[in-house]
Amino acid sequence: MIGTLNVVAATLLAAAPAPAGPGKLAPAVSKEMTEAIVAVNKALGLESWPAHGAVPCLDRGGQGITAKEVTAEDTRKCAASAIEKGFPELGKSYVLAIKMAPIGPATVIAVGIGDAAGWGAYSCDPQRKCNPVKLGLPAKWSKRTAERQAKACGATDTVWFPADGDKQGCSGNVVTVPPPEK
């Protein structure tokens, strides 16, 4: 019986993301956050993914007066199909927020929770990496990600994954960006 318990414990430990130490994000969580953002971007047709062969599950129509409005519910269904499998840390180490614009989804961000709190990443073009950054630092990407987190948390139409992600990604977890020094 003890041998079986040791095997089960070893299996569970091997499946869990390795702790990265204080002030660091576990590499497996970082990689998964990036992959989740890319999967949702492709599904929603954000950034320039359609120009790189991704076929979105949303129909936005054309540009200008021929564009179609895409609702938060349309966005939720489409994004859910992209992340239904393969993202075991979603809801445990990070949440996803899809910021909505008047005509549909505008951007995707990942916000760290639990041991990954204070980290975040946001949508980017296929030629760039969407690597998570430590929020609250004076670096450009850190500031941009924190600003997007604050906007997502302040909007009532943001689509969250999991559905209660706003409670996890916003409550006591929003990093305020200090104004630039003069």
Buried (B, 14 or more C-beta within 10 A) or exposed (E): EEEEEEEEEEEEEEEEBEEBEEEEBBEBBBBBBBBBBBBBBBBBBBBEBBEEEBEBBBEBEEEEEEEEEBBBEBBBBBBBEBBEEEBEBBBBBBBBBBBBEEEBBBBBBBBBBEBBBBBBBBBBEBEEEBBBBBBBBEEEBBBBBBBBBBBBBEEEEBBBBBEEBBEBBBEEBBBEBEEEEE
